[in-house]
């Protein structure tokens, strides 16, 4: 059976009617006459053999039939996906653009704090950042570079070690005053522990490292990402076990302070940079890779308090 070609112009017009709620408003969005929009709708109804709009003259606004509602939702979602794909493809194929894929926490807590410095140094390069909690194949997001947290065994790209990590307790200044002597681990007996669901940053790891058998690592609220648990600590909700790289900015500006320094757990090979082979020879990508390696080599700028 031969597939019927989709009437894309008519579907685009119908999607505009569905999203704007009117034929005239859809015409303005599409920059065509409202009579052309009406013709597209009639064509769709004739082609599909269904009624899409309830044409009761007493109604002041458009009312979609059940079939019309279903088609409106489907066309709106499909055209949005298509538009996003076109934008991603344009970004990938622009010589001076670099698309980076990473986790939301790393983007908000570390990368975005530094992007402005890169833009000042290399204004000719356009940086785009895509985030996803479940980091999959970079090609799915049209990315040139990926930044990953984990073991460094990704088959789809060339990967390089970016930096190590440390874990240590942090909280707000107000919460630290409530705890008392914050240079001693025993201050944590009075603390509410905040938990990151990442198993690499569990309180149990920190407790075992220093033989603190009296510390119960179980109670306390749990958060799905490092930025959320750090924000909770900054708001005075308890003590978080922070990734030092993620906490740099908050420690530098005083939103967080460090507890029981210098006790910390080191996580070697914590962050990795992946580069798509087909992107690695572009000057913009090579420039960003070099800059990122320099930035990751800089020591943390937090103060021990």
C-alpha positions as CSV (number, residue, x, y, z in Angstrom):
1,X,0.0,0.0,0.0
2,X,1.4,3.4,-1.1
3,X,2.0,5.8,1.8
4,X,0.0,9.1,1.5
5,X,2.1,12.2,1.6
6,X,1.5,14.5,4.6
7,X,-0.1,17.9,3.7
8,X,2.6,19.7,5.6
9,X,1.5,23.3,4.8
10,X,-2.0,22.5,5.9
11,X,-0.8,20.8,9.1
12,X,1.4,23.8,9.9
13,X,-1.6,26.1,9.4
14,X,-3.7,23.9,11.6
15,X,-1.0,23.8,14.3
16,X,-1.0,27.6,14.3
17,X,-4.8,27.7,14.7
18,X,-4.6,25.2,17.6
19,X,-1.8,27.1,19.4
20,X,-3.2,30.7,18.9
21,X,-6.9,29.7,19.3
22,X,-8.1,31.6,16.2
23,X,-8.0,31.6,12.5
24,X,-7.2,35.3,12.1
25,X,-4.4,35.1,14.8
26,X,-3.0,32.1,13.0
27,X,-2.9,34.0,9.8
28,X,-1.0,36.8,11.5
29,X,1.6,34.4,12.9
30,X,2.0,32.7,9.5
31,X,1.8,36.0,7.6
32,X,-1.0,34.7,5.3
33,X,-4.6,35.7,5.0
34,X,-7.2,34.2,7.3
35,X,-9.1,32.9,4.2
36,X,-5.9,30.9,3.3
37,X,-5.9,29.4,6.8
38,X,-9.6,28.4,6.5
39,X,-8.8,26.7,3.1
40,X,-6.1,24.7,4.7
41,X,-8.4,23.5,7.5
42,X,-11.2,22.6,5.0
43,X,-8.6,20.7,2.9
44,X,-7.5,18.7,6.0
45,X,-11.1,17.9,6.9
46,X,-11.8,16.6,3.4
47,X,-8.5,14.6,3.3
48,X,-9.0,13.0,6.7
49,X,-12.8,12.7,6.4
50,X,-13.4,14.1,9.8
51,X,-14.6,17.4,11.3
52,X,-11.9,19.2,13.2
53,X,-13.7,22.4,14.3
54,X,-17.2,22.8,15.9
55,X,-18.7,25.6,13.7
56,X,-21.6,26.5,16.0
57,X,-22.3,30.2,15.2
58,X,-23.3,30.9,18.8
59,X,-19.8,30.2,20.0
60,X,-17.4,33.2,20.5
61,X,-14.3,31.1,20.3
62,X,-13.1,28.1,18.4
63,X,-14.0,24.7,19.8
64,X,-12.1,21.7,18.6
65,X,-13.8,18.3,18.1
66,X,-12.1,15.3,19.8
67,X,-10.4,14.4,16.6
68,X,-9.4,18.1,16.1
69,X,-7.9,18.2,19.7
70,X,-5.9,15.1,19.0
71,X,-4.5,16.4,15.7
72,X,-3.7,19.7,17.3
73,X,-1.7,18.2,20.0
74,X,0.1,15.9,17.7
75,X,1.0,18.6,15.1
76,X,2.2,21.0,17.8
77,X,4.5,18.4,19.4
78,X,5.8,17.2,16.0
79,X,6.6,20.6,14.7
80,X,8.3,21.6,17.9
81,X,10.5,18.5,17.7
82,X,11.2,19.3,14.0
83,X,12.1,22.9,14.8
84,X,14.5,21.8,17.7
85,X,16.2,19.3,15.4
86,X,16.8,21.9,12.7
87,X,18.3,24.3,15.3
88,X,20.6,21.5,16.7
89,X,21.7,20.6,13.1
90,X,22.5,24.2,12.3
91,X,24.5,24.5,15.5
92,X,26.5,21.4,14.8
93,X,27.3,22.4,11.2
94,X,28.4,26.0,12.0
95,X,32.2,26.1,11.7
96,X,32.6,28.5,14.7
97,X,30.1,26.9,17.0
98,X,30.8,24.3,19.8
99,X,28.0,22.3,21.4
100,X,28.7,20.9,24.8
101,X,26.6,18.1,26.5
102,X,26.8,17.6,30.2
103,X,24.9,17.0,33.4
104,X,22.7,19.9,34.8
105,X,24.6,20.1,38.0
106,X,28.0,20.4,36.4
107,X,26.7,23.0,33.9
108,X,25.1,25.2,36.6
109,X,27.7,24.9,39.3
110,X,31.0,24.8,37.3
111,X,30.8,25.3,33.6
112,X,28.5,28.3,33.4
113,X,30.5,30.1,36.0
114,X,33.4,30.1,33.5
115,X,31.8,30.5,30.0
116,X,31.8,34.3,30.2
117,X,35.6,34.2,30.5
118,X,35.8,32.0,27.4
119,X,33.5,34.4,25.5
120,X,35.7,37.4,26.4
121,X,38.8,35.6,25.2
122,X,37.2,34.0,22.0
123,X,34.2,36.1,20.9
124,X,34.2,34.5,17.5
125,X,33.2,31.1,19.0
126,X,29.5,30.4,19.7
127,X,29.0,28.1,22.7
128,X,25.8,26.1,23.2
129,X,25.2,23.9,26.2
130,X,22.7,21.0,26.3
131,X,22.0,19.2,29.6
132,X,20.5,15.9,30.4
133,X,20.3,14.0,33.7
134,X,20.7,10.7,31.9
135,X,23.8,11.2,29.8
136,X,23.6,9.1,26.7
137,X,25.3,9.1,23.3
138,X,26.5,12.7,22.6
139,X,25.4,12.3,19.0
140,X,21.8,12.2,20.2
141,X,22.2,15.8,21.3
142,X,24.3,16.9,18.3
143,X,27.2,17.6,20.7
144,X,30.9,18.2,19.8
145,X,32.1,17.8,23.4
146,X,30.7,15.9,26.4
147,X,31.7,16.3,30.0
148,X,31.0,13.2,32.0
149,X,31.2,12.1,35.7
150,X,32.3,8.5,36.1
151,X,34.7,5.8,35.2
152,X,35.9,6.9,31.8
153,X,34.8,4.1,29.5
154,X,32.8,5.5,26.7
155,X,33.0,3.9,23.3
156,X,31.5,6.5,21.1
157,X,34.2,9.2,21.4
158,X,37.8,10.1,22.2
159,X,37.9,10.7,25.9
160,X,40.4,12.4,28.2
161,X,40.7,12.8,31.9
162,X,39.6,16.3,32.9
163,X,40.0,16.6,36.7
164,X,39.8,14.8,40.0
165,X,37.4,15.6,42.8
166,X,37.2,15.9,46.6
167,X,34.3,15.5,49.0
168,X,33.9,17.5,52.3
169,X,31.1,18.8,54.4
170,X,29.6,22.3,53.9
171,X,26.8,24.4,55.3
172,X,25.6,28.0,55.6
173,X,27.3,30.3,58.0
174,X,24.2,30.5,60.1
175,X,23.9,26.7,60.4
176,X,27.6,26.5,61.3
177,X,27.1,28.9,64.2
178,X,24.3,26.7,65.4
179,X,26.6,23.6,65.3
180,X,29.3,25.3,67.4
181,X,32.9,24.2,67.1
182,X,33.0,23.3,63.4
183,X,36.6,22.2,63.3
184,X,35.7,19.0,65.1
185,X,33.9,16.2,63.3
186,X,31.7,15.7,66.4
187,X,29.8,18.9,65.4
188,X,28.0,16.6,62.9
189,X,26.3,14.9,65.8
190,X,23.9,17.8,65.9
191,X,23.6,18.3,62.2
192,X,20.9,17.2,59.7
193,X,22.7,15.5,56.9
194,X,21.6,16.4,53.3
195,X,22.1,13.6,50.8
196,X,22.9,13.6,47.1
197,X,21.5,10.5,45.4
198,X,24.8,10.1,43.5
199,X,26.4,7.0,45.2
200,X,29.9,8.5,44.7
201,X,29.0,11.3,47.2
202,X,27.4,9.3,50.0
203,X,27.9,10.1,53.6
204,X,28.8,6.5,54.3
205,X,31.9,6.8,52.1
206,X,33.1,9.9,54.1
207,X,32.2,8.3,57.4
208,X,34.2,5.1,56.7
209,X,37.2,7.1,55.4
210,X,37.8,8.6,58.8
211,X,36.5,5.9,61.0
212,X,33.5,7.9,62.3
213,X,31.4,4.9,63.4
214,X,29.2,7.1,65.6
215,X,27.9,9.0,62.6
216,X,24.6,7.7,61.3
217,X,24.7,8.3,57.5
218,X,21.1,7.3,56.9
219,X,18.7,10.1,58.1
220,X,18.0,13.3,56.2
221,X,16.4,14.5,53.0
222,X,17.6,13.4,49.6
223,X,18.1,15.4,46.4
224,X,18.5,14.2,42.8
225,X,21.4,16.4,41.9
226,X,24.5,18.1,43.3
227,X,23.3,21.7,42.6
228,X,20.1,21.0,44.6
229,X,21.8,19.6,47.6
230,X,24.3,22.5,47.7
231,X,21.4,25.0,47.3
232,X,19.6,23.3,50.3
233,X,22.8,23.6,52.4
234,X,23.2,27.3,51.4
235,X,19.6,27.9,52.5
236,X,20.4,26.6,56.0
237,X,18.6,23.2,55.7
238,X,21.5,21.2,56.9
239,X,25.0,19.9,56.1
240,X,25.8,18.6,52.6
241,X,28.7,16.5,51.5
242,X,29.9,18.7,48.6
243,X,31.9,17.9,45.5
244,X,34.6,20.6,45.9
245,X,34.5,21.5,42.2
246,X,30.8,22.1,42.3
247,X,31.0,24.1,45.5
248,X,33.8,26.5,44.4
249,X,31.6,29.5,43.6
250,X,29.4,29.2,46.7
251,X,32.4,28.8,49.0
252,X,34.2,31.8,47.3
253,X,31.2,34.2,47.9
254,X,30.4,32.9,51.4
255,X,27.1,31.2,50.6
256,X,28.7,28.0,52.0
257,X,31.5,27.4,54.4
258,X,33.6,24.3,54.9
259,X,33.3,22.2,58.0
260,X,36.0,20.0,59.8
261,X,38.7,21.0,57.4
262,X,41.0,19.5,56.2
263,X,39.1,16.2,56.3
264,X,38.2,15.3,52.7
265,X,37.8,12.2,50.5
266,X,39.6,12.3,47.2
267,X,37.9,10.9,44.1
268,X,40.5,10.3,41.4
269,X,39.5,10.5,37.7
270,X,36.1,12.0,38.5
271,X,35.5,14.1,35.4
272,X,36.1,13.2,31.8
273,X,36.0,15.2,28.5
274,X,34.7,13.4,25.4
275,X,35.3,14.7,21.9
276,X,33.5,13.6,18.8
277,X,36.1,12.4,16.3
278,X,34.5,14.3,13.4
279,X,34.5,17.5,15.5
280,X,38.1,17.2,16.9
281,X,39.9,18.8,14.0
282,X,37.8,22.1,13.9
283,X,39.6,25.1,15.2
284,X,36.7,26.2,17.4
285,X,36.5,22.8,19.1
286,X,40.3,22.5,19.6
287,X,40.3,26.0,21.1
288,X,37.6,25.1,23.6
289,X,39.2,21.8,24.5
290,X,42.5,23.6,25.3
291,X,40.7,26.3,27.3
292,X,38.7,23.7,29.3
293,X,41.9,21.8,30.1
294,X,43.5,25.0,31.4
295,X,40.4,25.9,33.5
296,X,40.2,22.4,35.1
297,X,43.9,22.5,36.0
298,X,43.4,25.6,38.2
299,X,43.2,24.9,41.9
300,X,39.9,25.4,43.8
301,X,39.5,29.0,45.1
302,X,37.5,28.1,48.3
303,X,38.9,29.0,51.7
304,X,39.0,26.6,54.6
305,X,37.1,28.0,57.5
